[in-house]
Amino acid sequence: MVSAWSNLPGERFEGHTHDYDKVVVVVVGSLTCGLVGHGVGFMLSPGERLDLPASVSHDAVAGTRAVTCLEAHLPAGSCGKKARGRGYRW
């Protein structure tokens, strides 16, 4: 499944998991995704993506402008075992 979604500046998603792998690509704006409990985050700008395996606890916050993303849901295991994207440590 592939979908598009948008959120207002600064909008937050609390920590949660999914039972499927997820690929997120930022189209407009920016999105910061954190791996809950790991002290690792990914700051995504337009054209950048995050591959997020199933069951990885994560949160997110939209940047200072509204964000629009494309999101794909894949069978668990499709993305491997580690989240991959543009990363930094908090």
N, C-alpha and C positions, 0 to 999 in steps of 0.2 A: 504494500500500500504506500502511495506517495501523496502527500498533502502539503499545502502551504498554510502558514499562519502568521499572524502579526500581533505584536504587543506594544503597549505604550511605554514611553521612556521610564526606566527605573522599575518596571513591573517585575515582581519576583515569583519564582516557583520554589517552594520549599522542597527539602530533600525527599526523594522518592525513587522507586525502581520500576522496571518494566520486565515482562516475561518474554520479550523479544529484543533483538538487536535494533539499534536506532542509529541512523545517519542523519545529521543535521547540517545543512549548508545555509550560511547567512547570505541573503540577497541584498538587503538594505539595512543600514544601521550596524549595531554590534551587539554581541551577546557574550556574557561571561558565564561559563559552566564550571561548577566545582565538583570534585569527587569527594563526597561527604566522608570525613574521617581520615582522609589521606593527605590533606594539605596541598593538593594539586588542583590547579585550575587551568582553564583554556579560555583565552580571550579571542573570540572569533570576529573577524571583519568580513566585509563582502567578498564572496568567492572562497572563503575558508570553510572547512568542514570538520566535524567531530564524529568519529566512529565510536559508538558507545555500546559495549556488550550488554546482554541481558543481565539482570540482577545487580548491576553496579549502581550503588546509591549515588545520586547526583542532585544538584540544585542549579538554579540559573537566575540571572538578572539581566534584563535588557539594559542597553547603554543609555546615553544621554539623549538619543533620538529614538523614535519608534523603530522597532526591528521587524523585519519580515524574513522568514526562513522557509526553506523547503525541508521536508522531513520524510524519510523512508523507513518503514518497518520491515525488518527482515527476520527470517527464522533464527532462533537462538543459536549461537555458535558461528554465524556467518562472518562476524567481525573479529573473531579470535577471542582472547581472554583479557586483553588490555585496551583501555580507551586510548585512542590516537587522535591527535589534532595539534594545533599550535599551542604549546603549553608554557607555563611558568609556575614557580612555587610561590605560595603566599608566605 
